[in-house]
């Protein structure tokens, strides 16, 4: 089976590694960027994603470039505690939660793809322009998906494959081809300013914090293990605020901005345990983004081309779950394709025994094709309902709703959060999101593996 993946982001590279681990060798990743560089800021890999990285044999390498937070704590904009819970191994998971630099993680995955699938497994500098579904293959081997790409010089690359995976992000060309009337991503009028900074270690040095509400929020967590002699830690942070009237969706997103005006927006956010404006002004660089997502789709698959990651289900970052969901997509897709391959091989073997005449490859074309269709349908049935639910939950703030409830019920603060929100209500919000996202500790620890049975055997 030949598989082409469009996009060398985290989802696309995780798909290539998942397919290789499931026994597929004819896998190519095609990426529009001419060079992969360690761009971006920090990100979190939740325990359900770290489980998959562990089964791919990558967890030690990933852990070496990041750190494992032990706690997640929510606060009001006055620094008052709302809800706190252990994370990772401390919460009873069999796998940790890991905080890493997104760009470094992407390069680690890319290096591993090249090591496992060959130096030419990733082709750079080619922008996807579309896919022709169900055309006759140029080698006469049956019906294929024909993916087309172009480079900066206008040259065209045409690749025939049994399966095409669109992992080309929120602005996916393959999604746009399948849903041409959809338009641009949807902006909720929140602006995000993201950066990293060397700042004084806060709390226990292993806590991820979120403070604020739906109008203004600050998130920070360590990117490296704390414990330096000077009491400083490299932090990732996100400052967030509702855009004022007059700011348009067509603003120049993803650009570096001056930290000083952002720090001024948070001038009063100086807590006993964290100086928010001090962290912002210490940033190496601040990048501005809109908080955007897309409406859920009724289908991801057209022909034998399917979508994955942000191309399939771009989500608000509430819950720190986007990259983790892309990794789960990758593993589920590889699992179902491997099951189809095994079923097709078994049918071919049975036909050979029955006829006594079939040779390798001659009896599997129709069976394999129908198996691919079934695999893509099973992948979508597994993953689309989950991400559709998560889309709705993140639009309602996800687990961060505890901060909004505190703001709505006590906008000027409180003596004790349980005076305004019962502990049972706080816990229910946190647990419901974990269940929906697939990382409730009890359910995750007991869930069956996404490594195909033949590989496990």
C-alpha positions, 0 to 999 in steps of 0.5 A: 500500500502506497500512502502520501501524507500532505503536511510535515507538521506534528500530525503528518509526521506522527502519521508517518511514524505510526504507519511505519510502526504498523508495517507500512514502508511506502510512505511519503510526506510532502511539505510546502515549506522549503525547510523545517525549522524549530519555529513556534513556542511551547506545547503540552502533550497529554498522557494519552498522546505520550502513551502513543509516543511510548508505543512508538518508541519515542518517549525518552527522546521527547522527554529529553527535550522537555519537562513533566509538569506535576500539577495544573492550577487555575486562578482568578485574575487576582491570583486566587486559587480556583481549582488544582489537580495533579497531572501525569504520573502524579495523577495515577497515569501510567504515562507522564504529561510532557511540556516541550518546544513545538519546533524542537518536537517537530524536528525530532519527529522529522529526524525519526521519520527519515531514520525509519523510512529513509532520507527521501521520505520527506519532500520539501518545497511542494504545495498541494494543489488538489487530489483526483479521486479514483483515477486509473493508475499510470502503471496499470495497477488499478484505481488510485488517488492522484495528488498534485503539487507545485513548487515555487518555480511553478513545476508540478509534482504528481504522485499516485497513491492508494491513500492520501492523508491531508495533514496540512493544517487549519488552512488545508488545501485538501479540506478546501477542495472537498468543502469549497464553500467553507471559507476562512477559519472562525475567529472568536475575537480573542487575541493570543500573544505567545512567547518564552521567557527566562523568569523566576521559578514560581510555585513548586517549579512543576506547575502549569497555571492558568489565571483569568477568565473568558475576557482576559487570561494568562497561561504559563508553564516550565519548558525545562526542569526547574532547579537551577542555582539562580532560581530562574526557569525557561517558561512558555506563556500565553497572554490572551485578551478580547480584541477591542472594537475596530480590530478586523479578522484580516489583521496581520496574524502570526507576527512579532509584536512589542511586549510593552503594550501587552505587559501594560494590559496585565499591569495589575496582574502581580501575584505573590507567586508570579509577576505576570507583566514581568514575564511578558517583558522578559520574552525573547519574542512575542508572536500574535495569533487569533484564536480560531477554529472551524465548524465540525465536518460531516465527513473527512473522507472523499474517495481514499483521501482523508483528513487528520489533525487541524485539517480535520478538526481545528480546535480552540486551545482550551484544554491544551489538546490540539497536538495530542488529538492529532497524534491520536488521529495518526495512531487510529488511522494506522491501526485501521489501515493495518487491519485492512492490510491484514484482512486483505492478505488473509483473503488473498492467501485463502484464494491462493489455496482454493485456486492453486494458481494465484500469484502474489499481488494478483488476487488482492486488488479488489479486496485491498481496495474495499479494505481501504474504504472500510479502514477509512470509514472505521478511522472516521467513525473512531475519531470524528465524533470525539473531536466534534464533541471536543469542538463544542466543549472548547467553545464553552471553555473546556476545563477552563470553565472553572475560571469563568464560573468564579468570575461570573459568581464573584467578579471581585474575588472571594474568601474561599472558592467553595463559597461560590462553586462547590468542589463537586461542581469543579471536579465534575467539569475537570473529569467530564473534559478528560472523559471526552478528550480520552485521557481520564486516568482510569479509562486511559490506563485500561484502554486497549493498545492502538498498536496493531495486533500483528505488530504486538504479536 
